[in-house]
Amino acid sequence: MGRKSGFTDEDVFVWLADHLATAPGVTVQQVSKGTKVSVGSIYHRFGSMEDLLAEAWVWAHERYRVFMTKTLQMDGEAGALRSAVKSVRFATLDRPAAILLFAVPKRFLVRSGISETNRAKVNFENQTLADEINGYATRFGTDADSIDLAVIQVPKAIIQKYLPDEPVPAQAEVYVRKSCKVILNNPIHATDDMDA
């Protein structure tokens, strides 16, 4: 029986998420065997293993960024709380993308040697989410570091406690909401005396 001639990028990315959730590395041969897509087709579509991994990260990050955009464009504490909780919901609703984004270190997926096209995609994803956070912080009247910590980093840390081994429990939303409120009420400022 021959290898699949027709496949979607998502087929490959979902397989990668499942594989990388349990194994520290991957080869093109393993991707081919796991997806039933020929090695030649993988190279033809992605160019290299480095570019395949980078495109998997971009796919996962774009899904996350789009999922978060509406709440990040809201104002006030309610918008931040909803955004923080949405991070947790993303881990349940889009598990493969969440595994690639939260459970696999970015440095493993985005390496040196990727194509300029994929480097531009990675930069776009990073900058677009940063712009959303900066815009929210400006509207909220606080610093971007506090918003990033409350809405992205703390939920990410809580998600990492569970993924990839088990589902993220509903109770995680409560922890995220409480943590977010604490951070929003105690923002980080560059002029704060860290020794006080």
Buried (B, 14 or more C-beta within 10 A) or exposed (E): EEBEEEBEEEBBBBBBBBBBBEEEEBEBEBBBEBBEBBBEBBBEBBBBBBBBBBBBBBBBBBBBBEBBBEBBEBEEBEBBBBBBBBBBBBBBEBBBBBBBBBBBEBEBBBBEEBBEEBBEBBEBBBEBBEEBBBBBBEBBEBBBBBBBBBBBBBBBEBBBEBBBEEEBBEEBBEBBBEBBBEBBEEBBEEEEEEEE
